[in-house]
C-alpha cells in the first residue's frame, strides 16, 4: 500500500476515536502516506499527529457547501490515486467519496445496505457487541492480521503547549476544568449543578477553568454567575472563563494540564481521557453499551438509574418524556466527591 485515505467527517469525538485505526494502519504500513479526511474546523487539531501524513477537511456547511463543494472534493480525492480507502462514516455521501477515490480496496460497514455499491470489502459494525474504538478497528479485518493500537494518542502542537504552559504557570493549587456545554441539549447537566461542584472546588483551594465552544458562551456565563453569587472573599480570583477564547488545539493543550475535567458527554471529553487526564463525566441520554464511554482507570461516569435510558445514539434536543430525570437526578454531592478525590488525592 503506497497511499491510504481514511474518512470520518462526523463530530470531534468520533474523529478522536478513529485515531487507533490510523495508528494501526501506520503499524501495518510504516512507509505509506496515510491521509485523514475530517469535518470542517478539525484540520489543525489533527495535523500534529505523527502517524497522519495529511489532513483534509470537508466543510460541507461553509467553504465546500452544496453540490459544487462536494464535486470539488471528489475530484481532489480522485487525483490522489489511493491504493486503500477506509470509511468510518456510514452515509451515501461517504460512499460516493469512496468510489471517487478509485482505490482497488475500499472498506466500509455493511449497513446501510447501499454500502455494497460503494465498497468492495464490507465489515459488520457489531454495534451491540463492541465499543466504538473496537468497531472502527474491525475495518482493518479485511487487511489480514497485524498489530493494533487501542488508545488514541492525541498529539499537541508545539505553540499550543508553550501557550498553555505559560498560562498554567500563574495558577494556584490543583486545576479543575469545567465544560457545561454539549451539542445536544439533553446531554447537559443543569448549570446549577455544575456551579455547585465548581464552587466547592474553589472553597477547597482549587483553581477552576470554565470551557465552552462556539455557541456555548451563554451557558458558561450562567455557571460563572451562579458560582460568583455563592462565593465570598478572594476565591473568585481563581475562577477563569476560557469560553470562546481558545482554538481547539489550544483547548486540547489546556485540558492536558488539568488535575480533573468535569464534563458532559462531549467531544472535548474524549480529548481529556485520551490525554490520560482524570475525567468526571455526567451521562444522561446515552449509556455505556453505545460504546462511547471515556476509558482509563482515572475516568468516572456518574449517571442516574432511569429506565428510559438511552433515548438515542446522541440524545435528542428535548427530553421525549418532558422530565429530563436522567440528568436532574445525578446528585451534585456525588459528583463533587468524585471530583474532590481527583483534585486532592490522598
Protein Blocks (a to p, Z undefined) as FASTA:
>chain_A
ZZdcdddfbdfklmmmmmmmmmmmmmmmmmbccdddddehilmmmmmpmkbmbdcdddfk
lmmgcjklmmmmmmmmmmnopabdcdfbdcfklmmmmmmnopabdcddfbdfklmmmpcc
dcdeklmlpcfklmmmmmmmmnopadddfbdcddddfklmmmmmmmmmmpgcjdddddfb
dfblklpccfklmmmmmmmmmmnopacdddddehilmmmmmmmmmmmmmgghjllmmpcc
fehkacfklmmmmmmmpfbdcddddfklmmmmmnopacddddfkbcfknopacedjkbcc
dddddfkbccbjnopabdfklnommmmmpcfklmmmmmmmmmmcZZ
